[in-house]
Amino acid sequence: MTERNDHGALVAVSYLGMLTFGIVLTTLGAILPSLIARFGMSKADAGTLFVMMSFGILVGSLVFGPIVDRRGYKGMLLAGVALIAIGLAGIAYAPSVGVVRGMIVLVGLGGGIINGGTNALVADVSAGERSAGLSLLGVFFGIGAVGVPFALSMLLGTFSYAALIAGVAALVLVPLVVTAATRFPAPKQAQGFPIADAGQLLRDPILLLMGMMLFLESGMEITVGGWTATYFHETLGLTDQRALIFLSLYWFGMMLARLALGWLLRRASAARVMFGCLVLGFIGAMILVTTSSVAAAGAGVFLIGCGFAATYPVVLGFVGDRYAQLSGTAFSVVIVIALIGGMVLPWATGALGAVYGLRGSFVIIPTALVLLALLLGVVTRRLPVAGNATTPQPA
């Protein structure tokens, strides 16, 4: 197998893995009504399932980096996919809520490994165009995230929830087989993991600034994804069904923009592209929080999705360029910080919404976009070449 063929196969494995992670993040919400009915769960008990999922993803994001730097990608990616398949199959046939909780932790753990591992792998094999490669990777997350609820809604009248989730578990075996059959690069630190160098990453202010950028981005993405349907229902008076249609505009905007970014980031400065996206997102957010028109609010949500599209691929591209020899560990650091933001900002939006209403609490979005733009300026000044996705910087 030639080096170019290796590259193509590794990118394909990463796409399949990220699609699987999209399935992971969507499945629990899609099957939650079934689990509540099946086990007679209260809403509080059902809410703990999301905590279990987040805990598993957080642990997976912590452990994958040092291990892939020391042992390579293949074993960790195989383990991540296997955990997801086992967890989904276990959820399908779990005899009790306790077993469901345990299986959800496994699914989250595998998802955290896959999310971090595929991002780091694409960054490693896409030297010179990391941001563009990571942008296309994000498209496959969207396909997985959108595909599960759509497929379940189409097939639920014919098959039970248990059969459908077991079927999803069986489909996850496809990336498992493809990963097992693919040749991966040798570990970057096969001679021994440099603990001192890894410790320096945790004290590196530039890496921590990048982590804070993803803290804001992840928080905003989950806030908009989690609260927009409720916003349209409570603030603009739409039915739940129509509100979900407007939520889909958010994901559609993000996917469409990431498809365009795969081309644009090969031809323009990554920092300028990201700043342009942030401006679009800010315009969309201001429309959303000020308008009483449903059509204008829908346009605002679409622009927000477009505005969020560049941050993850661009920032992770910066991380991959600067920390090439310890990219797995560096990705672990920033992704864990991002996950914390994904928990804090949606909670803050709900808490503020209880006092000021969702229109008032959604001011978090334009505020966070301004802070993100300021951090982008600080990082690009500290890393002059970070603004150019085609010029890798040695670690």
N, C-alpha and C positions, 0 to 999 in steps of 0.2 A: 504493500500500500504506500502510495506516495505521500509526501508531506501535505500536499494540497488536498488529497483525498482524506487524510487524517483530519484536516481542518474542517472539511465539509461534514464528515461523520460526527465530529465532536459538537459542531454547531447544531446538527440535527438532534443529537441526544439532548442538548440543552433546551431546544425548543420543545421537545416532548416532555422534558422534566418540568419546564415552566408551565406548560399546558396542564400538567398534573397538579401543580401547585394552585393554579386557578380553580381547578375542580375542588381541591381541598377547602379553599376559603369560601366556596359557594355552597358546598354540600350540606353543611350543618344547618344553615338558614333555610335551605330548601326542604329538608326533612324534619325540621323542628315540629311542625304541626302533627306529623305522624308520631313522633316520639312522645309528645305531650299526651296525645290520645291513647297511645299504646300503654304507657306506664302511669297515667293519671297524674302527671307532674304539674306542680304549680308554676306560675311564671317565674317566681324566684328560683325554683329548682332548675327550670330551663335556662335561666340566665347563668347559672354556674357552669353550664356546658360550654359557654363561650369563654369563660375564665379558664377552664381546662384546656380548651383549644389554644388560647393565647399563651398559656404556660408552656405547652408542648412546643409551640413555634419558637418561643423565646429560648428554651433550652437547646433546641436544634440549631438555632442561629448562633448560640454561644459555642457549641462544641465542634461545628463543622470546620471552622477556619484552621485552628492549629492542627487538626488531624489531616486535612487535605494537604497542608503545607508539608507535613512530615511523611504521610503515607500515600499521598496521591488522591485523585478524585474518584476513581472507579469504585473502590470499596464503599466509600461514604454514599455515593449516589445510589448504588445497589441497595445499601441498607435503608436509605431514605424511601425509595420506591417500595421496597418490601414492607416497611412499617406502615405505609399508607394502605397497601393492599390488605394486609392483615387487619388493620384497624377498621377499614370499611366493611370487610366481611364480618368482623366481630360485631359491628353496629347492626348490620342487617339481621343477625340471628341472636343478639344478646338476650339472655333470659331475665336481666334485671337492670335497673338504673345504674347500679354500681359498676357493672360490666361495661355499660355504655360509656360512663365517665372514663374508665381505663382505656377503652378503645379510642376515644376522642383524643386523649393525651398522646397515644401512639400516632394517630393521624397527624396531629399538630407537630410532634417531634419529627416525623418524616418530612412534613411540609417545610419546616424550618431548615432542615438539612438541604432539601432540594432547592428552595428559594436561594439560599446563600451560595450553594455549590454551583448551580447553573449560572448565576450572575458572575461569580468569580471565574468560572471556566471560560465563559464567553469573553470576559475581559482579558484573560491570559492568551487566548488564541486569536484575538482581534487587535493585536498591537498595531498602532497607527490609525485605527478607526474604531476605538473601543466604544465611544458614545453611540455611534451609528449601530454597531452590532447589538449593544444593550437595548437600544430603542426597539429594534425588531424583535428582540427577545420578549419585551413587554407586550407586544401584540399577541403573542401566544398565551400569555397570562389572561388577557382579555377574552380570547376564544374559549379557554377553559371555564372562566368565570361566568360568561354569558351562556355557554352551551348547556351547563347542567340544569339550571331552572327551566330553560326552554325545552330540553329533552324530557325532563320529568313531567312538565305540564302536558306534553304531547302523548306520553305513554302511560300516564297514571291511570287512565280509564281501563287500560288493558292489563296492566301488571300491578302487583302490590308494591308498596314502598320497599319491603324487604327484598323482593326479587330485583327491583331496579337498583338498589344500592349494592346488592351482590353482583349485579351486572357491571356496575361502575368499577367495583373491585377487580373483576375479571379483566376489564379493559386496561386497568393500570398495569397488568402483567405485560402489556405490549412494550412500554418503555423499559420495563425490567429486562426483557429479552434483548431489546436493542442495545441497552447499556452493557449487558454482559457480553455481547458480540463485538463491541467496539474497542479499538486499541486506544489507550489513553497515554498522555505524556508521562514521563517519569516524575516522581516527587521532586519538588524544588529544594527540599531540605532533607534529602534521604540520608545524609551523613549525620544528622542530629538536629533537633529543633533548637534554634537559637533563642533561648528563653530571655536573655538580656535584651536582644533586639526587639522581641515581642513586647517586653515590658516598656520599652521606650515608646512604642506605638501609643500606649495608654496615656503617656505624658506629652504626646506630640500635639501642640495646640492647633496645627493645621488639620490634622485628622479629626480632632474633636469638633472643630468648626464645620467640617464636612458632615460629621454626625449630626450636629445641630441643624444643618440644612435639611437633612433627611428626617429629623425629628419633626420639623415644621411641615414638610411635605407629606409624610405619612399621616400625621395628625389631620391635615386638611383633607387628604384623600378619603380617609375613613369617616371623617365628619360629614363630608358632602355625600358620600355613598350611603351612610347610615341614616342621615337626618333629612335628606332632600324630599323624599316621598312624604314624610310627616309635615315638612314645611309647606309643600304644595297643598296638602289636605287641610291643615289647620290655618294657615295664613292666607291662602288664596281660594279656599273653599272647594277644592276638587274632591271627587270621590277617590277612594283608595286605588281603584283600578286605573283611573286616568293619571293619578299621581305617579304610579309606577312607570307609565309611559314616558313621563317627563324625566324620571330618574334614568331611564335608558339613554336619553340624550347625553347625559354626563359621560357614561361609559363609551358611547359611540364617538363623542368628541375626542376622548382620550385615545381610543384605538385609531381613529382616522388620523389624528395628529402624529401618533407614533409611526404609522406607515409613512407619512410624509417626512418625518425626521430621519428615517433610515437613508433617504436620499439627501436631505438638506445638510445633515451633519458631516457628510463627506465633502461638502463644498463651501461651508461657512464656519466661522469660529463658533465653537461649542458654547462659549460664554455668551456671545451675542444672540445665538439662537435661543438659549435658555432665558435670557433677559426679555427677548421678544415674546416668548410664551408667557412669562410672568406678567407682562403688560396686558396680554389678552385675558389672562385669568383675572387680573385686577378689574379690568373693565366689566367682565362678566359678573364678578362678585358684587360690584357696585350696582349694576343693573338689578341683580337678584334682590338685594336688600333694600332697594328704594322703589321698585315698581309695584304697581297693583295690577298690571296687565299679565295675564297668564302667558300670552305669546312672547312678550318681552322677557319674562322670567325663564321661559324655556330656552330662548336664545342665550340668556345669561348663563344657564347651567351648561349649555353646549360649549360656550366660550371658556368656562371654568375647566371643563374636561380637557379642552385643547391646551389651556394654560398650564395644567399640571403635567402634561405629557413629557416634557423635556427633563425635569429635575432629576429623576432617578437615573436615567441613562447617562446624563452629563456628569452628575456628581460621582457616580460609581466609575465612570470613565476616568475622572480625575484620580480617584483612589487607586485604580488599576495601574495608571501611569506612574504615580509617585511611589507606590509600594509594591512593585512588581515581584520582588523576591519573597514577600510575605503577604501576598494579595489575599489569601484565604483568611488569615488572621485579621488583616485590616478590614476586610469586608464584614467579618464577624462583629468587629467593634462598631462600625457605623450602622449596620443593620439592627443590632440590639438597641442602639440609641433611637433609631427610627421606630422600632416597635414600641418603645416607651412613649414616644410622641403619639403613636397610633392609639394608645390607651388614654393618654392625658387629655388631648384636645377634644375628642368626642365626648368624654365625661364632662369637661368644662362647658361645652356647648349645651349639653342637657341641663347642667346645674344653672347656668345663666338663663337658659330658656325658661326654666321654671319661675324665674323672677321677672325677666324682661320680655318674655316671649321669644319665639325662634327668630323673628326678624331682627330683634336686638342682639341675640346671641350669635347670629351669623356674621356679625361684624368681625368676629374672630378671623374669618377667611381673608378679607382684604388686608387686615392688620398683619396676619402671618405672611401674606405675599410680600408686603413691604419689607418686613424683617428678613425674609428670604432673599430679596433683591439686595439688601444691604450686606448680608453675609456673602453673597456671590461676589460683590465688589471687593470685599476684604480678602477672600480666598484667591481671586484671580490676581490681586496685587501681590500677594505673598508667593504665588506660583505663576510667574509670567507665562510659562508654556501651557498652563492648565487651560487657558482660553483657546488653545488650538488643539482640537481632538486628534490632529494628524501628526503631532509631534510628541511621542512618548518621552516622559522624563524618567531617568533611571532612579532606582530606589536608593 
